Structure formats: structure tokens, C-alpha cells
């Protein structure tokens, strides 16, 4: 929601000239934030965006591995990642970790908490992370008073539902190689929205996290990446990814 002027890059999923990270001065101005076009205020009329901005607080910076929210905690604020990235995850009845998704700058955290008033999964920073928070009391008042804010919250909820259904469809219909290819295509698309390179980037999540997200084993993810490399789709070195067939990946991202 808010980012200081002069900062070049929002998170570490990139390489080359994008790898710079400047200091973030104290700031609560959504209008000065480079995420503004894709964050909540970017879709609101000016008066409503200013009202929302007054409700925004800046959260404390978190180191990698820290919990942004914990499962079962009361949802006292809507959170939006400003820099860094995170994973949303929970533990199954069998004691296995399931990764529900990955949160990038400009994306909201814990939308499922609107249903029961509590967060239903853990969200953990994958790298140093900064975020904005909108306390629920102020946000609920804005939802009641401002039609644009109501529409944006509904848009976010609808988008989260659509993403959940899309992932479920991929898990049911796609083979392992296609799941991994679609995951990389989706990451490429999301990076492009943030003005970053869609063809050269660094994954902040581990292959194990990707496997737990896609319902695969670690070995299967590694084999699938190897197949994509042999077929000339990507070049992969550790977490560094170069997309060699951007048009094909773009088509996958739209599917």
C-alpha cells in the first residue's frame, strides 16, 4: 500500500539490474507508492483512495522466516505486502505441510478471514518483508460508507476464489510437467504486472514449497524442471529462472 520514494525493487524475485534494494523511509502515502496501480487505492476514485489511505498503517519489517499471520488468530486487520514475498500454508490432519499460495507485493493476505473473523492458515515471510495494515474497525466503516471500497473488497474475494478454483483444476487435470510450467507462467505474469522482467527472475520459494503447492513430490518438481529445460522452455540454475519461450509461457498464463 505504501512504499518510500527512491526504492527500486519491491522483492527479491529478480536478477541483474533489478536486484537493487534501496532504503525505505517512513511513509504512509499510497499516492507515492509504485504498487499503487495494482493495489487497492489504484482502483478507487480519488476521494475514496484518500479516505482509505488515512486508514492505512505501516507494519514493522519482518525477517525471512517470520510469521506475518498465524492460523487461528483473530483477523484484526487486512494486510497487504509492500516488499518481499510470503507463503500461505497450513498443516494437514496427517501432519504434512500444504502450501496454498505465494503472496507478492501489492497482494492482500488472509482474505479468507472475512468468513469467520480468524486467519485460517499461516503466512510466513520467504525473504525480508514489509507490509501495510488496515485495521478491521476502520476498514469495515469504509466498506459501509464507500461503494468503491466495497467493490474492491468483493473484487479481491472473487479473485481469491477464482485463483483457488484455477489451482484445483490444474491439480485435477494437468500432469506434473504442465503444473510446473503453469506455475512458472503465472509467476512470470505476476512479475510483469509489477514492472519486473517476466523472462529473468529469481524464485524466493524453495522447490519443496513449489512441490507442496502443486501437490507433487520434490523429486517430481525437479524432474519436471529438467524436462522443461531439455525442451527449451526455460534455463534454470538453482532458483534463477530464464524463460526461453515467452510467447508460449504467456499463452499458458492466460489459460
C-alpha positions in Angstrom: 0.0 0.0 0.0 2.8 2.4 0.7 6.4 2.5 -0.3 9.1 5.2 0.0 10.3 7.2 -3.0 13.6 6.1 -4.4 13.2 2.4 -3.7 13.8 0.5 -6.9 12.7 -3.1 -6.3 10.0 -4.4 -4.2 11.1 -8.0 -3.6 14.0 -10.3 -4.4 12.5 -12.5 -7.2 14.6 -10.9 -9.8 18.2 -10.6 -11.2 20.5 -8.2 -12.9 19.6 -4.5 -12.7 16.5 -5.3 -10.8 18.5 -6.7 -7.8 18.9 -3.3 -6.1 17.1 -2.6 -2.9 17.2 1.0 -1.5 16.2 2.1 1.9 12.5 2.7 2.7 11.9 6.0 4.5 8.9 6.3 6.8 5.9 7.0 4.6 2.2 6.3 4.6 1.3 7.8 1.2 -0.3 5.4 -1.1 -0.1 8.0 -3.9 3.8 7.8 -3.8 3.8 4.0 -3.9 4.9 2.3 -7.1 2.4 -0.5 -6.2 -0.5 1.9 -6.3 -1.7 0.9 -9.8 -2.2 -2.7 -8.7 -3.0 -2.2 -5.1 -6.4 -1.3 -3.5 -6.2 2.5 -4.0 -5.3 2.2 -7.6 -8.9 1.1 -8.5 -10.7 3.8 -6.4 -12.0 7.3 -7.1 -9.6 9.9 -5.7 -11.7 10.8 -2.7 -12.1 7.2 -1.7 -8.5 6.4 -2.2 -7.6 9.3 0.2 -10.1 8.0 2.8 -8.6 4.5 2.5 -5.0 5.9 2.8 -5.9 7.6 6.1 -6.8 4.1 7.5 -3.5 2.5 6.4 -0.8 1.8 9.0 2.7 0.6 8.3 3.6 -2.7 9.8 7.0 -3.5 11.3 9.6 -5.1 9.0 9.9 -8.8 9.2 12.9 -11.0 8.6 12.7 -14.1 6.5 11.0 -17.0 8.3 8.9 -14.7 10.5 5.1 -15.2 10.7 3.0 -12.4 9.2 -0.2 -14.1 10.5 -0.9 -17.3 12.4 -3.6 -19.7 11.8 -6.5 -19.2 14.3 -5.5 -15.7 15.3 -8.3 -13.1 15.2 -8.4 -11.1 12.0 -7.8 -7.6 13.3 -6.5 -6.1 10.0 -6.3 -6.6 6.3 -2.7 -6.9 5.4 -1.0 -6.1 2.0 2.6 -7.0 1.3 4.6 -4.0 0.3 8.0 -5.6 -0.3 9.3 -9.1 -0.1 7.2 -12.2 -0.5 5.5 -14.8 1.6 3.9 -18.2 1.5 0.4 -19.1 2.8 0.4 -22.6 4.3 -1.2 -25.0 6.8 -0.7 -28.5 8.2 -3.0 -31.3 7.2 -4.5 -33.9 9.6 -1.7 -36.2 8.6 0.8 -33.6 9.8 2.0 -32.6 6.3 2.5 -29.0 5.2 0.3 -27.8 2.4 1.3 -24.6 0.6 -1.8 -22.7 -0.5 -0.1 -19.9 -2.4 2.6 -17.3 -2.6 2.0 -13.6 -1.8 3.8 -10.9 -3.8 3.9 -7.1 -3.3 0.5 -5.4 -3.8 -1.4 -8.6 -2.8 -3.6 -9.0 0.3 -3.1 -11.5 3.0 -5.7 -13.5 4.8 -8.8 -12.7 2.8 -10.4 -16.0 4.0 -10.5 -14.5 7.5 -13.5 -12.4 6.4 -15.7 -15.6 6.7 -15.0 -16.5 10.4 -13.1 -13.5 11.7 -9.9 -15.5 12.1 -7.0 -16.4 9.9 -7.3 -19.9 8.6 -3.7 -20.5 7.6 -0.2 -19.3 8.5 1.5 -16.8 6.3 5.3 -16.8 6.6 7.9 -14.4 5.1 10.1 -16.1 2.4 12.5 -13.1 2.5 12.7 -9.8 4.4 9.2 -8.4 4.2 7.4 -5.1 4.7 3.7 -4.7 4.7 0.8 -2.3 5.2 -2.2 -3.0 7.5 -5.7 -1.7 7.6 -7.3 -2.3 11.0 -10.7 -4.0 10.6 -12.7 -1.4 12.5 -11.7 1.3 10.1 -11.9 -0.9 7.1 -15.4 -2.1 8.0 -16.5 1.6 8.3 -15.1 2.4 4.9 -16.9 -0.7 3.4 -20.2 0.6 4.8 -19.7 4.2 3.6 -17.8 3.9 0.3 -19.2 1.9 -2.6 -15.8 1.8 -4.3 -14.1 0.2 -1.3 -17.0 -2.4 -1.2 -16.4 -3.2 -4.8 -12.6 -3.6 -4.3 -13.1 -5.9 -1.4 -15.5 -8.0 -3.4 -13.0 -8.0 -6.3 -10.3 -9.3 -4.0 -12.5 -12.0 -2.6 -13.6 -13.0 -6.1 -10.1 -13.1 -7.3 -9.0 -15.3 -4.4 -11.9 -17.7 -5.2 -11.0 -17.8 -8.9 -7.4 -18.5 -8.1 -8.4 -21.3 -5.8 -10.6 -22.9 -8.4 -8.0 -22.5 -11.1 -5.4 -24.2 -9.0 -7.8 -27.0 -8.2 -8.5 -27.5 -11.9 -4.8 -27.7 -12.6 -4.2 -30.3 -9.9 -7.1 -32.4 -11.2 -6.4 -32.2 -15.0 -2.7 -31.4 -15.5 0.3 -33.7 -15.4 3.3 -32.8 -13.3 5.2 -31.1 -16.1 2.2 -28.9 -17.1 1.7 -27.9 -13.4 5.2 -26.7 -13.1 5.1 -24.9 -16.5 1.8 -23.2 -15.5 3.3 -22.2 -12.1 6.3 -20.5 -13.8 4.0 -18.9 -16.4 1.8 -17.5 -13.6 4.9 -16.2 -11.8 6.1 -14.5 -15.0 2.7 -12.9 -15.5 2.6 -11.6 -11.9 6.1 -10.2 -12.2 5.3 -8.4 -15.4 2.4 -6.6 -13.6 4.9 -5.2 -11.2 7.1 -3.8 -13.9 9.8 -6.5 -13.4 11.3 -8.8 -16.0 8.9 -11.7 -16.9 11.7 -13.6 -18.5 14.5 -13.4 -15.9 13.8 -13.8 -12.3 14.7 -15.4 -9.0 12.2 -17.6 -7.2 12.1 -16.7 -3.5 10.4 -20.1 -2.6 12.1 -23.4 -2.5 11.4 -26.3 -4.8 9.9 -28.1 -1.8 7.5 -25.2 -1.3 6.6 -25.4 -5.0 6.0 -29.2 -4.7 3.8 -28.7 -1.7 1.8 -26.0 -3.5 1.3 -28.1 -6.7 0.6 -31.4 -5.0 3.8 -33.0 -6.2 6.9 -34.5 -4.7 10.2 -32.6 -4.6 11.7 -35.2 -7.0 8.9 -34.7 -9.4 9.3 -30.9 -9.5 13.0 -31.4 -10.2 12.3 -33.9 -13.0 9.6 -31.5 -14.5 12.0 -28.6 -14.5 14.6 -30.8 -16.1 12.1 -31.7 -18.8 11.2 -28.1 -19.5 15.0 -27.3 -19.7 15.6 -30.1 -22.2 12.6 -29.0 -24.3 14.0 -25.4 -24.5 11.2 -23.7 -22.4 13.5 -22.4 -19.6 17.0 -22.2 -18.3 17.2 -22.9 -14.6 20.2 -22.5 -12.3 19.3 -23.0 -8.6 16.5 -20.5 -8.1 17.4 -18.4 -11.1 14.9 -18.8 -14.0 15.3 -17.6 -17.6 12.2 -18.1 -19.8 13.3 -19.0 -23.3 9.8 -19.2 -24.9 8.0 -16.2 -23.5 5.1 -16.4 -26.0 4.3 -19.9 -25.0 4.5 -19.1 -21.4 2.2 -16.1 -21.9 -0.3 -18.3 -23.5 -0.1 -20.7 -20.5 -0.6 -17.9 -18.1 -3.8 -16.9 -19.9 -5.2 -20.5 -20.0 
